[in-house]
């Protein structure tokens, strides 16, 4: 009987599992996700009065006829796109999406993708202070007719950085709006913040309804990130700006006269491509001149990347698009936002630091950094017990990283705790230590971060130190039964040498999507940057942080991107006729590659010289970019011709061609012929013993300097190849004249790693520099 009972029970369980599986499959079949549906605008039948009705008809034709598929009769279309992107975003089942993809007039379908944020003194460091550039700043802080759209977490409009004192009327070309919502009214916009919009339909479709008890369902910023980036772009000057006394001085954006339009696309659970594309589409229609986008996802083919496609559309409409490179460095090929029509920005340091010290019981003093300022400061004259809960084992101990719930108050109470970086936010580790009764924290870098130090606004006395010093301290703790330490905080120090240094976290090349396009394009300040902050959250970003500050200090390529966006706006105001490519060229060819010790920019992860894979064309130099002498201009059709060299099918190319009805004329012999300001030559060996053929690339420069200008070329020597430029002189007789040249790379000795150098055109007044990368690819197997 027991066997029979067990057998019946087994039968029942099998049947139960089968039913569950069938129910799961059925639910999955009808589960709806958001898809971006790109349409061929020109293919609309005359029977439809407008494109929206045609788009709606197309979506409806793909819907399942089964009642289960649409029983709730919910509205499927959540966005309509008609400027930088054409089509709709709609909630569909996987089967419906596949069916719709085959419909006539449908160009492509993109699944909604989740993106993440790439989370005072920089104007002085960049030479943008009035005393250093009196003529440039005399024109009422140039940039007043330029509008920068910032796609981020919103804006804190009450910040002094967004005051519109002395600003003239809003430019007539502006068509944007100030959308009202929780804690945000039309009165929060002014002549500085000229627009504010929110985009959340894609987010809610993926995550669920926004909890208005936890975040503002409006353009008001509860995170702080968007306020910080917007102020970095174009914040008005604010005297006495500081964070808890650190970095005290005047805070101003890169283009303090520029207008800001806030497009809130990021929420507590992330940023979704359907919302991002809608924001870009609306921003183009509103009339922005520059888009600043400090977020990113992974890298996918050009035609599969909805952000790339929308940025292409914005570029076609004359909008400069700047994006962060990502914070996945120092790993190679870790970049995001690599499309050539996007300006991809890496991060570097400035000449300011926030030193702190660790004094060990054995007398050794270790240097670090910190932004701690609080009542519970430790006495530097007193030693406190020191503890590290990791071990010499290769196995990772969660306690060594001070993760939530891992510290025993009986062990750490009253002590300074050594915590390894990793898995949780740096400031969160300090909160864990404080909650367990610890009196201080020493935050040690690991191999992933090496010697780069990033200061944080901790909740308890805490000092961040490098990997090498961290190993020494942990060795001291593990070898002594009575290890002690104390911490001291030294305020703000200026004039740091060397600087700038490429940040270790800044994502690196090469750009494996297209090796011929060198990325990142350049680096800009992105470490320990002071800018305006949301007063809805403390400076640590933790919910338990009750401090409220008007400014905060942050690091990331999220901070470097708005530096470039603001300077692009500044250039656009001085040269309104320049295309996005001309502005980008001016920024790249005038960038510098020597630090303030006159040595090659260093890489913080190795303390060795960086390469163009790390710093791109170099560090941004806004003063020189105003007068670059020559620019490498690129028309939208040229970018399309580049795509024609990328082995895309006609269907895939349609993603970029339908707005302007473009087609391939094959004007580029190879991808390397795109008129890019950086030069990348690829040698591909035919066999293990035979050399690659010579590689020839072509470039055309436009004279934006004096009418009569004569340029001579200077090229770096290379070990593995000879480089010949024809002609070696360019003699211009008028402004806006175009002259072309070609570069022939002839292989000599195969190299096992890329070679780096430069090509420079000089006329005695201007230095127009392009980085060169020569890569050797192994013969095909």
N, C-alpha and C positions, 0 to 999 in steps of 0.2 A: 504493500500500500504506500509505503514511504517513497519507493521508486516511482510509483504512478503519480504521487503528489509532486515529486520533484520534476518528473517529465512534464506534467501539466503546467507547472510553474515556469519551466524553461520555455514551453510553447507559448505561454502567455507573454513572457518577457520578449521573446522574439517578435511576436505579433505587435506588441506595444512599441518596440523599437522601430519596426517597419512602418507603423502608422506615423510615428514621430518624424521619421525620415521623409515620408510622403508629404506630411504637412510642411516640413521645412522646405522641401523642394518646391511645393506649391507657393509658399510665401516668397521664396527667392524669385520664383518666376514672375510674381506680380510686384515684387519690391521695386520701388521707384527711386531712381537717383537723378541728379541734375546733369544734364548734358548741354553743352554749348553747340548750337546748330548754325553753321555758317551757310548762308544762302547766296546764290548768284543773283544779285539785285537786278541785273539786266534781263533775267529770264522770266520776270513776272508776266503772266498772261494779261492781255488787255481787259479781260472780263472782271479783274479785281480793281476796286477803286483806289486801294493803297497797299503798301507792302505788308503792313501788319495783318491785314485780312488774308493776304496770300500766305504769309508765314503760319497764321493760325490754321488755315485750311490744310496746309501741309502736315502740321503736327497732328491735327485731328484725323487725317487719313491713315496715320500709322498706329492709332490707338487700337488696342485689342477690343473686339466686340463682346468679349466675355464680361458679364456683369461684375465678376470679382475684380477685374482689372481696374475698374474706375467706379467702384460702388460708392465712394464718398463724394463723387462729382467735384473733386477739388480742381481749382484752377491750375492747369498744367504749366502754362507759360509764365515765367517769373520775371523775365527781362526781355526787352526788345533792343537790338543794337542797330545803329544806322549811320555811324560816322567813321570811327576807326575800325569797326568790325560790322559786318552786316549779317543779321539773322536774329535768333532768339536763344534764350536759355529756357529749357523746359524740363519738367520732371517726367521721366519715362522709365519703363521697364527696359531691361537689356534687349529683349526681343523687339520691342517697339523702336528702340534706337537703331538696331540692325536693319529693320524694315525701312525706317526713314532714310537711312544712309543710301539706299538704292533709288530713292525718288529723284526724279528730274528736278533740277534747280538746287538740289542740296550739294554744296561743295565739300563740306567735311563736318564731322561730328567729334567734339572733344569732351571726354568725361570731365566733370568738375574736379579740380585738383586743389589740394590743400597746400598753401604756402605759409612760411613762417617769417617773422620779423628777423632781420639780421642785426639782432640786438647786441670862452671869453678872450682865451688868449689867442686862439687860432687866427683872427683877423690880423693881429700884430705880427704873428709868426709868418703869415702869408704876405706881409707888406701892404696891408689894406688900411692901416691907420691913417687918418688925415694928415698927420705931420710927415708921413713918409710919401704921401701921394697927393699933395695939395691941389694940383690942377684937376686930377680925376675926381676929387671929392667936392670941388667947388660948385659943381652943377647940382646942388641940392640932393646929394646922395643918389647918383644916377641909378636908373632902373625903374623910375616911377611909372612907366608905361608898360612894363613887362609883368606878366602874371604867371606865377609858378603854382602848378597843381601838385599838392602833396598827398600821396596815397598812403594812409597810415591808420593810426588809432584815433584820429580826431584831433581836437585842439582845445586848449583851455583859454578861452577868449579874453578873460580878465587879466591875463599876464601883461605886465608892462611892456614886454617885447612886442606886443601886438597893438600898441597905441598908434593912432594915426595923426599925431600932432604934426602940423606943417605939410601934410600930404595934400596934393591937389585932387581934383575930381577923379573918380574911377574912369579908366579908359573907355571910350565910346564903344570899342569892339567887344566889351565884356557882356556876355549873355547869361551868366550864371545866376544862381539863386542862393538864398540863405534859408535852408529848410528848418522849420521849427520841430521841436521834439522835447524829450525829457530834459529839463534844465537848459534848454537852448531856444532862444527867440530871435526874431529878425534883428533886434537891437544889438545882438552880440556880434553882428557883422559891422564893419566900418570901412574906411578907405584903405585900411591895411589888410584886414581879413575880408576880402570882397565876396567870398562865397563859402558855403559849407553844406555838404551833402552827405547822406548816409546810404550804404549799400549792404543789405543783410539778407536778402531773399535766398541767396545760395547758401549762406551760413545756416539759416534756419531750416532749409530743406535737408541739410546734412546732419546738423547737430540737434535741432529742436528750437523751440521758441526762446528768444532771449529773455533771461530773467532780469526784469527791470529793477529788482531789488539789489542786484549785484553789479549792473553796469547800465550806463545811460544809453537808451535807444534813441540816440541823437548824435550830432557831431561833437558833443562834449566828450572830452578825453578822460577816461577813468584810469588809463594805463600810464600815461606820461610820455611814451615813446613818440607819439605823433606831435605833441607839443614841442618836444625837444628838437625833432627834425625840422619842423616848420620854422622854429626860431633860428635854427642854424642856417636855413636857406635865406631868410629875409627879415629877421627880427630887428625891430627898432633899437637904437642904442639905449642901454640901461646902465646908469652909473651905480657903482657899489654892488654889482651883482656878485654873489658868492654862494657856496654851499657850506653852511656851518663854519664860515670864516675862511674856508679854503678857496683858492683861485680868485681872490677878491680883485675886482677891477670893473671895467666897462664891458658888458656883453653886447654884441651886435651880430647880426647875421652877415652873410657874405654879400648880400645885395640889400642893404637896409631900406632902400627906396622902392624895392619891388613889392608887388601885391601878392597875397597868399590866398589860395583857395584850398580848403581842407576837404578831402574826400575820404570819409571813414570807411575802410574796407576790412579792418582787422578787429576781431572781438576776442573774448577770453579764450575761445576754443580754436583760434587761428584765423586765417584769411583764405577765402576760396576764390578760385579763378573766375567763376561766373560773376561774382561781385567786383573783382578787380577789372575784368574786361568791361563791365558796365560802367565803372568809374572812369576808365580811360576813354570810352566812347562818349560819355557825357562831358568829360573835361574838354575834349576836342571841340565838341559843339559849343561849350561855354566860352571858348576862346582863350584857353591857356597857351602860353608860349613855350613853357618848360614843364616837364613832368618829372617829379622826384619820387622814386619808388624804392624804398629801403626794405625790400623783402624778396624772397625767392624760394624756389623748390629745387628739384633735381634738374638734370640736363636731359632734354629729349630732342629728337629731330626737329628742325625748324618748323616743319609743317604740322607737327603734333603739339607744339608749344603755344597755347592760346595767348599767353602774355607776349610772346615774340610776335605772333601774328597781329595782335592789337597794336603793339609798339610800331610795327611796320606801317600800319594804317595811320597812326599818329604822325610818324615821320613823313608820310606822303602829304600830310596836311601842314607840314612845316614846323612840327613840334619837336623840340629837343628832348630826348628821353634819357635820363640818367638812372642807373640801377646799381645797387650794392653787389659786390662780387661774391659775398658769402663769408661766413666765419668758420670754414672747415679747414683752414690752414693749420700747420704748414704742409699738409699732405699735398703731393702733386696732383694736377688735374682735378682739383676740388672746386672749380669755379661754377657759378650759376650765371644766368643772364648773359650768354656769350654771343648773341646775335650781333653782326657787325653794325647794324643800325642803332644798337643800344650802346651808350657809353658805360662801360663796366668799371666800377671804382673799387680799388683795394684800399686798405687802411695803413696809416703810418702814425708815428708819434709826433709830438711837438716838443719844444724845448722847455717844458714845464713838468715838474714832478711833485709828488707828495710823499717825501721820505719818512720812514719810520724805522725804528731799531728794535732788535731783540738782544737783550743782554743776558747771556747764559751764566749759570753758577760757576762755570770754570773760567770766567773772565772774558770769554770770546764775545765780540759784538758783531751781529749779523744785520746787514742793511736790507730793508724791504720797503713797502709802500702801504699807505692806509689813508682812508678818509674818515677815520673814527673821530668823533667829537662828542663826549658825553660826560656825565657826572661821575661815572665809575672808572675814571682813569686810574691806572696803576702807578704806584710810586716807583720811580726808576732807581730809587735807593734801596728798595726792598725786593727780596727774591721770593717767588711763589713756586710751589711744587709744580713740576712739569710732567705730563703724561702723554704717552703715545700708545694707542691700543692696537696698532698693527703689529706685524711680525716680519721676520726675515723670510718667511715662506713665500713661494711663488703664487700661492692662492690668495685671492683678494679677500680681505677681511672688511666687511661693511663698516665695522667700527672705526677702521682707519680713515674712512671718508666721512665720518660723523653724520651718517645718514639718519633720518628720522627713526626714533625708537631704538637706536643701537647703543646709546651711551647709558651706563649705569651711574646714577647719581652718587652711589656709595664710592665709586671709583674716581669720579671727576670733580666732585663738589669741592670748591675752593681752590681748584688748580687751573693752570693754563694747559689747554689741550692742543696737541699737534694734529691737524686734520689734512689729509691728502685731497687735492682737487679731483673732481670727477663725479658723474652721475647725478649730482644735485647742485643747485645754484650755490655760488660761493657764499652769499649772504645767508642763505638758508642753513648752512653748516654752523655759522655763528649763532643763529637762533637756537639750534639743537644743543649746542654747548651751553648757552645761557640757561636754557630750560632745564638742563641736567645739573645746574649749579656751578658750572665752570665760570671762572673769573676772567678768562681771556682765551684767545685762539691764535695759533700760528698756522697759517694756511700755506701749505707747501705745494709747489708745482710738481708735476710728474713728467715723465718722458714726453707726453703729448704737448706740454706747455713749455718745458725746458726753462729758460732763464727770463722769459718775458713776464713783466710784472704789471698787473692791472689793479688800480686802486678801487676800493669799494667802500660804501657808506655803511659800515657794519653796526649792529645793534649792541655789541659789546667790544671792549678793547681787542683789536685783532690786527695782525700784520701779515701781509702776503710776502713770501720769499721765493727765490728760485729753486730749481730742482737740486742743484749741487749743494747749496747751503742747507736745503731741506734734508738731504741724506745725512749730512754731518750732524744736524740736530737730532735726527732720529737715532743715529748711532750713539750719540751722547746719552740720550734717554735710556736706550736699551743696555748700555754698558755701565750705568750708574744707578744705584739704588736710591739716591737722593738728588736726582736731577732737578734743577730749579732754573727759573728765568724770570725776566720782567720785560715790559714793553714800553716804548716811548714814541711820541708822535711829534714830528718836526715841522709841521705846517706846509707851506708852499715854497718851492725852490724854482727859480727861473734860470735860464741860460744853460740848460743841460746839454752836454756834449758826450757823444755825438748825437745829433738829431738833424733831420728826421731819420727814423729807423723803421723799416717795414715790420708791421705787427706780425707776430707769430700766428695769430688766429686768422689773418687775412688769407682768403682762398687764393690758390696758385694755379698757374698754367702748367703744362700746355693745354690749349683748347683742342681736345681730341675730336670735337665735332667738325672742326675745320682747322687743321694745323696751319694753313696759310694765313689765318686771321689770328694775330698775336693778342692774347688776353692775359691779364686785365689790361685796360687801356692806359691807366695811370693810377697813382695812389694820392690820397689826400688825408688830412688829419682825421683820425678816427679813434684815438686813444685818450681817455681822460678829458673829454670835451664838456665844457660847461655851457648849458643853454637852459631855456625856460622849462618848467616842469608843471605837471598837473597837481593841483592841491587836493585832489581826491585820494591821493595815495602817498605813502611815505617815500623817502628817497631810496630806501633799499628795495622797494617794490613788494615787500612782504605785507600781508594783511595785518600782522601784529605790530607793524611799525606805525605808531601814532604821531610821529613827527610830521610836520607839514612845512615844506620848503618851496620857495618860488623858483629856485634853480636847482639843477642836479648835474652831476658829472657822470657821463656814460662812455662806454667804449664799444666799438663794433664797426663793421663796414656800413651799418645803418647810419653811423655818424659821419663817415667820410662821403657817402653819396650826396647828402644835402649840401656839403661844401661845394662839390662840383656843380650841383644844380643851381646854387646861388650865383656862383661865378659865371656859369653859362648865361643866366639871366642878366648879369652885369654886362657881359659881352654883347648880348642881344640888344640891350638898351643903347650901347655905343655904336653898334653895327647892325641896325635893324634889317638890312638887306642880306645879311649872312644866312645861309642855310644851316640846318642842324649839323650837317657834315663839315661845313666850314668852321663852325664854332668848335666842334670836336677836334678838328685838325689843329686849330690855334692852341687849344689846351694841350694837345699831345706833343706838338713839335717844339713847344717852348718849355716843356717840363724839364726839370733838372735831375741829374743823377749823382751829384756830389753833395755830401752833407756839410754841416758847418765846420768840419775839420778838413774839408777839401778832399775827402776820400769817398769812394763809391758807397752809395747808400747800403747800409748793413741790414742783414736779416736778423730779427730779434731771436729767432728760433735757433740760430747757429752762431751768432755774433760774427759771421763771415760776410763778405760782400754779397749782396743780392744780385739777381739777374732779371732780365726782362720778363721771365716767367713769374717773378715775384712782384716787380714794380711797374711792369708794362713799359710805357715810354718814359716814366720817371715821376717825380713829385710835382704836383701842380704849381704853377707860378703865374698868378693872375695878372700881375703888372706886365710881364712880357707877353702874355697872351693877348693883351689889348692891341699889340702891334707886332704880329707874327712875321710880317714881310711876305710870306707865301702861304697859301693854304692848298690842301688836297681836297678838292670838292668832289662830292658824289651825289648824283641825281638818283631819285627813286628807281628809275629804269636800270641804272647801273647795279643797284643792289639786287634787282630782279635778275639781271644777267649773271650775277654771282650765283644766285640760286639755281640758274640753269646749268651751272657747272657741278652741282652737288648730287648728280645722279637721282634727281627726283622725277617721278613719273608725271605725265601731263596732268593727271588728277591731283597729285600732290602740289604741283605748281599753281594750280587754280586757286589754292588757298590764298596766294599772294597777288594774283593777277586780276581778280574779278572787279575790284573797285575801279581800276583805270583801264581795264581790258588790255592788259599787258601780254606780250608774247616774246619768246626768245628770238633774238637776232644774232646770238652767238658772237657778240662783240668782244667778249673776253675769251682768250685762248685757254686760260686756266684760272682757277680760283685766285691764284696769287696776283693776277692782273687787276683785281679790284683796286681802285685808286685809294687804298688805305694809307694812313700816315705812318704805319709800321710795316716792316717788310719781313716776310718769312719765306725762306727758300727751302724746298724739300728735295733732297737727292734720294732717288729710289734705285738701288742697284738692280740690274737685270739678272745677274747671277752672282755667285760667291766670288768670282774672279774678275768680272767685268765692271767697269765704272758706269755710273749713271751718265746720261747725256747732259750737256750743259743746260742750265735752267735760265730762261730769260723772262724777266718781269718788266712791265711798263708802268710808268707813272706820269701824271700831268699835274703841274702846279699852276696856281693862279696868283698873279701879282696883286697884293692888296697893300703894297707899300708905295714908295715914290715911283712916278712913271718911268724914269730912266734908272733902272737897277741892273747891276751886273753881278751874277752869282758864280762862285767857284765851288766845285764839289770836293769834299774830303771823305775818304772811305777808310774804315779800319782794316788792317791786315787780318787775314784768317789763315790758320794752319792748314786746313783741309781743302781750301779752294782759292782760286783767284777771282777777283771781282772787278769787272770793267764797267764803267758808266759812260754812256754816250748820249749827248755830248758832255764834256766836262765843264762847260760854261753855259750859263743861261743869261741871255742879254735881253732884258725887257725894255720896251720903248713907251709903254703906256700902262696905266692902271687897269686891272681886271683882264689883262692879257694872259692867255694860256700858252705855256710851253711844255713840251713833253721830253722825256728821256727814257732810256732803257738801261737795265742792269743785267749783265751776263755773269752768271755764277758758273765757273768751270771747275769740276772736281779734280783734286790732285791726290790727296791722301785721305782715305776713309777715316772718319773720326768716330769714336765709340760713344760720344756724348755731344749734345748740341753745342754749337759755337755762337758766341754773342759779340756783337759789335754795333757800329752805327754808320749811317750815311748822313753827312751834314752839308747843307748849302749855306755859304757865307757871302755877304756883300759888304762887309765892313761895319754894318749897322745891325743886321739881323743874323741870327744863327738858327737855321731851320733844321732840326735834328729828327731823324727817324731811326729807331732801333732796328737792328737786323738780327734775325735768328736763322742759323743754317742747321738743318736737321738731316741726319743720315738714316734712312730706313733700310732694314735688312732686306735681302732679296726674297721674293715669294717662295714658299716651300713647294 
